[in-house]
Amino acid sequence: MPDDSGQPGIKDFAFCGILGEGEFGRVMMARNASTQEIVAVKVLRKNHLLQGGSKSVKHAITEKEVPAAPCAGLLRSR
């Protein structure tokens, strides 16, 4: 169930496996408990991210904003 902000939380997903791993975290496959939709969830290690400095934080914010861009549908795989 989404939290007060309307955003789903970690309890809303059943994690199925790791799709990829990077310097600051990993991308995991998960199933949304309410919709049964399979999604990719990026999990960041905050301590590693902050140790990388403000440039690393800016990169993480940009990565979060890209899927929300109007053309993001062109980037999704089927």
LODRENPA-227274 format. One line per 4 residues: for each residue x, y, z of N, C-alpha, C. Coordinates in pm, whole numbers, plus 50000, padded with zeros to 5 digits. Each point is the difference from the previous one (the first is absolute). Layout:
N
X,Y,Z,X,Y,Z,X,Y,Z | ...
This chain:
78
50084,49882,50000,49916,50118,50000,50089,50124,50000 | 49974,50096,49910,50081,50122,49996,49994,50076,50131 | 50106,50078,50027,50004,50080,50123,49917,50127,49984 | 50013,50092,50095,49921,50123,49999,50025,50086,49876
50119,49989,49942,50033,50080,49882,49942,49940,49873 | 49945,49879,50009,49946,49933,49883,50102,49915,49928 | 50124,50004,50046,50107,49922,49939,50005,49861,50063 | 50021,49896,49919,50014,49866,50059,50128,49991,50081
49998,49918,50104,50116,49980,50084,50058,49861,49982 | 50106,49972,50070,50070,49872,49987,49909,49883,50037 | 49905,50021,50090,49909,49893,50042,49899,49966,49891 | 49992,50084,49897,49904,49977,49891,50055,49906,49893
50124,49954,50016,50064,49919,49898,50054,49870,50056 | 49995,49896,49918,50067,49873,50030,50119,49992,49906 | 50120,50002,50054,50120,50002,49918,50034,49859,49952 | 50030,49990,49868,50018,49871,49935,50145,49968,49966
50083,50101,49983,50138,49974,49963,50071,50128,49960 | 50131,49988,49979,50084,50114,49962,50015,50002,49849 | 49971,50115,49940,50015,50017,49856,50137,50059,49965 | 50054,50080,50090,50130,50062,49975,50052,50065,50126
50131,50027,49999,50062,50060,50117,50100,50104,49954 | 50005,50112,50073,50090,50108,49964,50074,50050,50123 | 50067,50111,49981,50083,50056,50107,49918,50044,50121 | 49880,50053,49978,49922,50057,50109,49879,49917,50040
49977,49887,49934,49884,49920,50037,49975,49889,49900 | 49876,49954,49997,49963,49892,49909,49859,50021,49947 | 49972,49935,49888,49867,50002,49942,49941,49862,50021 | 49881,49997,50061,49938,49873,50034,49866,49985,49930
49968,49877,49963,49869,49970,49944,49905,49980,50118 | 49882,50059,49989,49903,49989,50109,49859,49993,49943 | 49909,49942,50078,49860,49993,49963,49922,50090,50095 | 49922,50090,49943,49915,50087,50079,49889,49914,50061
49988,50002,50131,49906,49913,50070,49854,50030,49965 | 49968,50125,49972,49860,50033,49974,49960,49982,49854 | 50093,50025,49906,49965,49992,49857,50056,49875,49932 | 50092,49931,50067,50070,49883,49946,50090,50034,49881
50021,50129,49975,50087,50044,49892,50146,49975,50039 | 50080,49951,49906,50142,49979,50024,50073,50127,49956 | 50085,50051,50089,50071,50125,49976,50146,49985,50039 | 50081,50096,49957,50139,50010,50043,50007,50109,50106
50064,49969,50113,50012,50095,50110,50148,50025,50024 | 50039,50128,49998,50138,50036,50027,50016,50025,50149 | 50094,49929,50062,50025,50011,50143,50139,50061,50016 | 50006,50119,50058,50127,50071,50016,50056,49983,50140
50132,49989,50009,50069,49998,50129,50034,50146,50032 | 49926,50058,50091,50015,50143,50028,50139,50035,50049 | 50059,49915,50084,50132,50033,50053,50105,50007,49888 | 49995,49910,49902,50093,50004,49888,49974,50121,49912
49876,50032,49982,49961,50113,49917,50052,50130,50060 | 49982,50017,50130,50044,50124,50066,50151,50010,50007 | 50070,49887,50009,50146,50003,50000,50055,50046,49866 | 49921,49981,49894,50043,50041,49867,49991,50150,49978
49937,50072,50091,49991,50145,49991,49877,50047,49924 | 49991,50132,49983,49881,50060,49941,49979,49959,49855 | 50108,49970,49929,49987,49958,49860,49925,49866,49992 | 50030,49910,50091,49932,49870,50003,49852,50016,50033
49970,50090,50091,49860,50025,50038,49925,50058,49880 | 50063,50093,49927,49936,50058,49882,49972,49894,49894 | 50094,49907,49981,49980,49892,49903,49881,49913,50041 | 49989,49969,50129,49889,49917,50048,49866,50071,49979
49996,50130,50025,49877,50076,49981,49961,50002,49853 | 50099,50018,49912,49973,49999,49856,49946,49865,49956 | 50058,49893,50049,49953,49866,49965,49856,49979,50045 | 49961,50060,50110,49863,49988,50049,49904,50078,49910
50045,50114,49950,49913,50086,49920,49981,49950,49858 | 50096,49930,49943,49992,49957,49861,49878,49913,49971 | 49969,49897,50079,49881,49919,49969,49869,50078,50007 | 49999,50112,50069,49879,50081,50011,49985,50096,49883
50101,50009,49915,49995,50092,49886,49894,49953,49900 | 49940,50093,49924,49894,49965,49905,50042,49896,49897 | 50127,49995,49962,50044,49906,49898,50043,49866,50060 | 49984,49982,50130,50048,49879,50067,49937,49874,49942
49879,50010,49946,49934,49884,49941,50080,49942,49884 | 50081,50081,49936,50083,49953,49891,50115,49913,50050 | 50034,50012,50127,50113,49928,50055,49962,49867,50063 | 49874,49980,50026,49956,49878,50069,50003,49880,49906
50046,49889,50054,49996,49875,49922,49868,49930,50026 | 49965,49910,49913,49872,49927,50017,50019,49870,50069
